[in-house]
Amino acid sequence: MKIAKNIEISKKILLERKIRTILSLSGIIVGVCAVIVMVALGKGTEAKVTSQITKMGSNLLLVNAGQVKIIAGRARQAKIVTTLELRDADFIVEGVSNLKSIAPAQVKKLQVKYGNLSTKTNIIGTTSDIVEIQNHSLSGGRFFDEDEDKGLRRVAVIGKTVVENIFGQQDPLGKIIYIGKVPFEIIGVLSPKGTDLYGADQDDQIFIPVKTALRRLFNLTYINTIYVKVKDGASMKRAEEEISVILRERHHLRDGKDNDFTILNQTAILEAQQESSRTFTLLIGSIAALSLLVGGIGVLAVMLIAIRERIKEIGIRRAVGAKRKDILIQFLSEALLLSIGGGMIGIVLGVVASILTAVFAKLPLIIPMDAVGASFLATVVIGVFFGVYPARKASLLDPIKALQFE
């Protein structure tokens, strides 16, 4: 009963000083809201990355020319190298057990024209196995086959963004586009996939047969990537070792000499991305948590000012029989009401902001209940920690001096 009365009195006192109360609450609200939103953003990003890599399968190996390093979850190649050839893919097919599919690839960004319209997009020379490996589907037409690749046919399968850029509302199937100065017939249109885990538009690309790309368009004899999909995740390690042995022998690399290729697997990329995302979440969450500390200092300042303004009130209460404990509980309950009230408002705003962020950033919605619970607990601790000193100071005031204070 006494606690309820204290809370009622505290609420009345805080409402009498609305501006000061709002300013004091704002620090707590912003801190709690920021922590929840930042953690939700980090977890949503991590879930999106995991989903996108999982869609491609955990049984995918990427054989890249030269030395490739994973920096911040992204594969980076130091420079253009010419150490991979189409024949390397043929030898991998022959020598790797439990192989499901393989697709050599070479990518180059070129100008594409249709009539008076043009766009610059990624031209990917590859084989039909890329459809299964990257989980593509077609919204119209078909994909090129092995015979068209061997026959150096000038056929293309284009993404939705390319269609919008140079065709608008027209049906692109059967039309002739110019990639560079070479004409290609459009035989298929890819279903939209959106952005990849690096934010690149997966619909802004054109697939053409790899041999056509190398001989008739790029004028190259090398490729930069070979996608290798094995039958299951358990075969990954063995497949990686077999590919390494095959390529070292093919490239005449002696013992002790570094590989002139790099083999990456989806699991390693996923782990690097997740680690990068966790680090980002921890860093941003920690920065956001500092605003909670600032909010706590705001509570302390408000309570100290309140004591100075209410010295006479404290003296009167002591004179009519209030004990030091009663004064301490009164001021501590005000501090707790401020911090917990701000925390609850911050939680509501944080959840709403997390939902809006997920919608606009197109991320999976994950409400971090651990962050919500930790934030609420933090507001209680802040209320006690920053409320005890002013409450104790108020309870130790000499009642006679308090009554004489002007």
Residue pairs with C-beta under 8 A, 6 or more apart in sequence:
3 333
6 329
6 330
6 333
7 333
7 337
9 330
10 330
10 333
10 334
10 337
11 337
13 306
13 334
14 21
14 334
14 337
14 338
15 21
17 306
20 302
20 305
21 302
21 338
23 298
23 302
24 295
24 298
24 299
24 301
24 302
24 338
24 342
25 338
25 341
25 342
25 345
26 295
26 298
26 342
27 291
27 292
27 294
27 295
27 296
27 297
27 298
27 299
27 342
28 292
28 295
28 296
28 298
28 299
28 338
28 339
28 342
28 343
28 346
28 379
28 382
29 295
29 342
29 343
29 345
29 346
29 349
30 291
30 295
30 346
31 288
31 289
31 290
31 291
31 292
31 293
31 294
31 295
31 346
31 375
32 292
32 342
32 343
32 345
32 346
32 347
32 349
32 350
32 375
32 376
32 378
32 379
33 346
33 347
33 349
33 350
33 353
34 288
34 291
34 350
35 285
35 288
35 289
35 292
35 350
35 371
35 374
35 375
36 346
36 347
36 350
36 351
36 353
36 354
36 367
36 368
36 371
36 372
36 375
37 288
37 350
37 353
37 354
37 357
38 281
38 284
38 285
38 287
38 288
39 281
39 285
39 368
39 370
39 371
40 350
40 354
40 357
40 358
40 365
40 366
40 367
40 368
40 371
41 281
41 284
41 354
41 357
41 361
41 363
42 277
42 278
42 280
42 281
42 284
42 285
43 281
43 366
43 368
44 357
44 358
44 361
44 363
44 364
44 365
44 366
45 277
45 280
45 363
46 273
46 274
46 277
46 278
46 281
47 363
47 364
47 366
48 197
48 363
48 364
49 73
49 197
49 270
49 273
49 274
49 277
50 270
50 273
50 274
51 364
52 196
52 197
53 197
53 266
53 269
53 270
53 273
54 270
55 135
56 133
56 134
56 135
56 266
57 229
57 266
58 233
58 236
58 265
58 266
58 267
58 270
59 100
59 229
59 230
59 231
59 232
59 233
59 235
59 236
59 266
60 133
60 227
60 228
60 229
60 265
60 266
61 227
61 228
61 229
61 230
61 236
61 239
61 240
61 243
61 263
61 264
61 265
61 266
62 75
62 225
62 226
62 227
62 228
62 263
62 264
62 265
62 266
63 84
63 88
63 92
63 225
63 226
63 227
63 228
63 243
63 247
63 261
63 262
63 263
64 75
64 77
64 84
64 224
64 225
64 261
64 262
64 263
64 264
65 77
65 81
65 82
65 83
65 84
65 222
65 223
65 224
65 225
65 260
65 261
66 77
66 78
66 79
66 80
66 81
66 83
66 260
66 261
66 262
67 77
67 78
67 258
67 259
67 262
68 75
68 76
68 77
68 78
68 262
68 264
69 75
69 76
69 78
70 76
70 264
70 268
70 269
70 272
72 272
72 276
73 197
73 269
73 272
73 273
73 274
73 275
73 276
73 277
74 198
75 264
75 269
77 224
80 224
81 224
81 260
82 221
82 222
83 222
83 251
83 260
83 261
84 104
84 222
84 223
84 224
84 225
84 226
84 261
85 221
85 222
85 223
86 104
86 210
86 211
86 214
86 223
87 250
88 104
88 226
88 246
88 247
88 250
89 102
89 103
89 104
89 223
89 226
91 246
91 247
91 250
92 99
92 102
92 226
92 228
92 243
92 246
92 247
93 99
93 102
95 242
95 245
95 246
96 228
96 230
96 239
96 242
96 243
96 246
97 235
97 238
97 239
97 242
98 230
98 231
98 232
98 235
98 238
98 239
99 228
99 229
99 230
99 231
99 239
100 132
100 229
100 230
100 231
101 129
101 132
101 133
101 229
102 127
102 129
102 226
102 227
102 228
102 229
103 126
103 127
103 129
103 130
103 133
103 226
103 227
104 126
104 127
104 210
104 223
104 225
104 226
104 227
105 124
105 125
105 126
105 130
105 210
105 223
105 224
105 225
105 226
105 227
106 124
106 125
106 126
106 210
106 213
106 214
106 218
106 220
106 222
106 223
106 224
106 225
107 122
107 123
107 124
107 125
107 224
107 225
108 122
108 123
108 213
108 217
108 218
109 120
109 121
109 122
109 123
110 120
110 121
110 123
110 179
110 180
110 217
111 118
111 119
111 120
111 179
111 180
112 118
112 119
112 120
112 121
112 123
112 162
112 166
112 177
112 178
112 179
112 206
113 166
113 177
113 178
114 166
114 167
114 175
114 176
114 177
114 178
115 166
117 165
117 166
117 167
118 166
119 162
119 165
119 166
121 159
121 161
121 162
121 165
121 204
121 205
121 206
122 204
122 205
122 206
123 179
123 205
123 206
123 208
123 213
123 217
124 130
124 205
124 206
124 207
124 208
124 213
125 208
125 209
125 210
125 211
125 212
125 213
125 214
125 217
125 218
125 223
126 207
126 209
126 210
126 213
127 146
127 149
127 209
127 210
128 143
128 144
128 145
128 146
128 149
129 227
130 136
130 207
130 227
131 137
131 143
132 229
133 227
133 229
134 227
136 143
136 190
136 191
136 193
137 190
137 191
138 157
138 188
138 189
138 190
138 191
139 160
139 189
139 190
139 191
139 192
140 171
140 173
140 188
140 189
141 157
141 173
141 186
141 187
141 188
141 189
142 187
142 188
143 157
143 187
143 188
143 207
144 153
144 155
144 157
144 187
144 188
144 207
144 208
144 209
148 155
148 209
149 209
149 210
149 211
149 212
150 211
152 209
152 211
152 212
152 215
152 216
153 209
153 212
154 182
154 183
154 184
154 185
154 208
154 212
154 216
155 184
155 185
155 186
155 187
155 208
155 209
155 212
156 177
156 179
156 184
156 185
156 186
156 187
156 188
156 206
156 207
156 208
157 186
157 187
157 188
157 189
157 190
157 206
157 207
157 208
158 172
158 177
158 186
158 188
158 189
158 190
158 205
158 206
158 207
159 189
159 190
159 192
159 193
159 201
159 202
159 203
159 204
159 205
159 206
160 189
160 190
160 191
160 192
160 203
161 201
161 203
161 204
162 203
162 204
162 205
162 206
163 172
163 189
166 177
167 175
172 186
172 189
173 186
173 187
173 188
173 189
174 185
174 186
174 187
175 185
175 186
176 183
176 184
176 185
176 186
177 183
177 184
177 186
178 184
179 206
179 208
179 217
180 217
182 216
182 217
184 208
190 203
190 207
192 203
193 202
193 203
194 201
194 202
194 203
194 362
195 201
195 202
196 202
197 273
208 217
210 223
214 220
214 221
214 223
228 239
228 243
230 236
230 239
233 267
236 265
236 267
240 263
240 265
243 263
244 259
244 263
247 259
247 261
248 259
251 260
251 261
253 259
253 260
285 371
289 378
292 375
292 378
292 379
292 382
293 382
295 339
295 342
295 382
296 339
296 382
296 385
296 386
297 386
299 335
299 338
299 339
299 382
299 383
299 386
299 387
300 386
300 387
300 389
300 390
302 338
303 331
303 334
303 335
303 386
303 387
303 390
303 391
304 390
304 393
306 331
306 334
306 390
307 314
307 331
307 390
307 393
307 394
310 394
311 397
311 402
311 405
312 402
312 403
312 405
314 327
314 394
314 397
314 399
314 402
315 397
315 399
315 400
315 401
315 402
315 403
315 404
315 405
316 403
317 326
317 327
318 324
318 327
318 397
318 399
318 402
319 399
319 403
324 395
324 396
325 395
327 391
327 394
327 395
327 397
328 391
328 392
328 394
328 395
329 391
330 391
330 394
331 387
331 390
331 391
331 394
331 395
332 384
332 387
332 388
332 391
334 387
335 383
335 384
335 386
335 387
335 390
335 391
336 380
336 383
336 384
336 387
337 383
338 383
339 379
339 380
339 382
339 383
339 386
339 387
340 376
340 379
340 380
340 383
342 379
343 375
343 376
343 378
343 379
343 380
344 376
346 375
346 379
347 372
347 375
347 376
350 372
350 375
351 367
351 372
354 365
354 366
354 367
354 368
355 365
357 363
358 364
358 365
358 366
359 365
